[in-house]
Amino acid sequence: MKQAILIVFIIISGFGINAQQAAMFTHYSFNTLAINPAYAGTRDALTITGLHRAQWVNFEGAPQTQTITAHTPFINEKIGIGLSFLHDNIGPTNTSAFYIDFSYKIKINERAKLAFGLKGGLNYRLTDLNGLTIKEANDPVFQSDLVSKLLPNFGFGLYYFTDKYYIGLSIPQLLENNFEDNSVSGTTDLASEKKHYFLIGGAVFNLGEDFKIKPTTFIKVTNAAPIEADLTALFYFRDKIWFGPMFRTGDAFGALVGLFITDQLAVGYSFDWSMVNTTAKYNAGSHEIMIRYDFLLKQNKKIRSPRYF
């Protein structure tokens, strides 16, 4: 039984790594810095975004994930800097990641810019087996209750954007680190990081005087796994409220809703429901909350309202 429990957590953790550490967020278009470092400083403000995701509600040990990102132009509009923090809890495993982001923008024409981005930081993983119920107390696999490791990583990205559309390509983690447990005889690979290739894109179109539509996509590619795509269509009413459906291939469908409380403050909520029968029958869906604030850099500077990207 204990081996079965461990296998289940390894499977869940593996899915979580592909999902959470690969920025599996329904609000991906509001949290672009977590996906692509080249996005840093592109909003012409000090932007702070917080996200909380509760996945597979009512499923014991299901992923709980939080991210906080902050970014701003630095010195001049060509340079952007940012900070990214992620915390992910899946069963007995906690993962934390802290990264510094840097971008440099060049002007393509009067409307378009191309940004190059780099990111570097640390990933910390802690596995605590104290909470697991095992049949054989002397099983060597569970002799070390706490297994932890701190490892560096870095990545890069490209981001092309205008006021009406954007497209980006990134690899946030280039190193394929192994998180190993050397506390038992031999070496056991608890988990490993894989390179993920991200492609993002979006645009905004007018649908009359009061409505706009913003279709976006987030495509994730990694070795030995199916290509996954998030597709979202958000409708904006009078630039104050947004709502719309989302679809994640092979995984879930759901909806988002949000509000610009002020020109600088936005809040959002999403719900998605798993389409996979093996998981859908055991949970009550996934919830996500987003809050974002733009701090103006100069007292006399006005932020473009609203900023769709």
Secondary structure as UniProt FT lines:
FT   HELIX           2..16
FT   HELIX           17..21
FT   TURN            22..23
FT   TURN            26..27
FT   HELIX           28..30
FT   HELIX           32..34
FT   HELIX           37..39
FT   TURN            40..43
FT   STRAND          46..54
FT   TURN            57..58
FT   TURN            60..61
FT   STRAND          64..73
FT   TURN            77..78
FT   STRAND          79..90
FT   TURN            91..92
FT   STRAND          93..107
FT   STRAND          113..128
FT   HELIX           129..131
FT   TURN            137..138
FT   HELIX           140..142
FT   STRAND          146..161
FT   STRAND          165..171
FT   STRAND          178..181
FT   STRAND          188..192
FT   STRAND          196..203
FT   STRAND          205..206
FT   STRAND          211..222
FT   TURN            223..224
FT   STRAND          228..237
FT   TURN            238..240
FT   STRAND          241..248
FT   TURN            249..251
FT   STRAND          252..260
FT   STRAND          265..274
FT   HELIX           277..280
FT   TURN            281..282
FT   STRAND          286..295
FT   TURN            299..300
//
